[in-house]
Amino acid sequence: MTTSHNPVTSLLVSRERALINALSYLFKVVLKHSFETMEGMKAARTRLAHSGSEDAIFVHLSGKRNREIELIKVAKSANPGRVVIALYTGDPELGVSAFVVGADDVVAWPCNLHELAVRLLVRLGLPLDQTSLPTGDVSWQTEAYIADRAGLTISEAQVMRVLYSHEGNIVSRDSLSLAVDARPWRYGDRKFDVHVAKIRKKLSDSFGTKVSVSTIRSSGYCLVTEGPKTFDPT
């Protein structure tokens, strides 16, 4: 049984880039879990035919029903203790078929990332507390969109997430270090200056004057947007 003291390991089988990017952000940046993706069905079947070490498997049902449904069956047969979650697009009957062969949960994609995280933690028997599920002002969908469109690395996305959650306010280097690295900032460490400089350029290239990231001398950094529609995916 996975506990809050052990990192959760998850694997996504999908070819859809939007899904891969969104779940990568959810697990690597927000939840800070171990997360992998596989696109090839044959390679995925070979891997999942063994017990493996993954706590959770996500399989995207994109329409190739027989191959993807069979993959769920293989994953559960090899290791019944795994949590297998099917993400279906389009036909709800795909979700029904996934349940029949042993999926622990079925979710329509696109879905709310906060809800998906809650579903996973419940299936894993983990508490829904701040340690397992860091929430605050939940805006993961928007955050994932920003990171994807701007092409942020995982490290840059972790910094951006803290800045965005304090939009309009100064975030000190110490606060960033505690949030991202779980340790106090060390004087002279320019790690965050480098990250913020790259984030500033990428956000400016992607969103123009609608967003600005400033370095406040001796204080920290501040991200400011033109309003709630700045990062509207539509």
Steps between C-alpha positions, in 0.01 A plus 500: 500500500634841405536740792555873524866424582565329167491676162219392269615361165266535203510405133287643219446314173388750238596668172298817560742785561252721689425217743868415547588863571210555741567185704874563498431840655254355753733227623847649461428862593193502727508163676876439452450132427710274281332497158577337165327484165497236227356548153559160340228244575726199437771625734238591761345154485841336549571721801159462661502123457744495792415594856707820482539766766236748388233595751268632231450445128305744280383368164352738244215341305514700178286269287717195429281311738636146483869585545448751779241295689726198475782709646291571810424131536869411473598763757249377758573133437874547553455704818149523651632747758564765239253783466397518135309807384357521150466839332256483210430750225168490318297181529394431866480131412880501505479577870251219554731254328792620716305431820403154375865392457607633840568875491477653847363828370391659173519871421392693190784701345540801501436510875564719802855431621408558865224239477736254329755543778234442766375187323852358487583571864170347615569186296850481649363539851692823561367788714365808327711739707741777411793256497350267241287756317644854506207716395486864607321692226452213256578619147688198370321501166616854430848433636540194276386707201753775577786252540406317180452807280814674629708182476615515862727229636391314815730717715371819338139386539556439872625858540224643278236319708613676817517840328157455342340395829621833645412704190549871560706449816874476559631147561832489681783269400465330837130433441578358156775278635276365777215433255711345223797343680365469857801686639589861583663711231877536530646845448682522169303217337387637161297193403168683514636808322590274207163321504303825522696655212413202277138496618467874432616460141286192429186656645563823312553308173178304554269759659656834405427797723215319674742361757814640660746352745715750689805458720463726803843600628582347841143368530417231245274467198152602395275366223220727378233426238234712333225298666324162517471472118876534445554123485159401364560189282200597284 
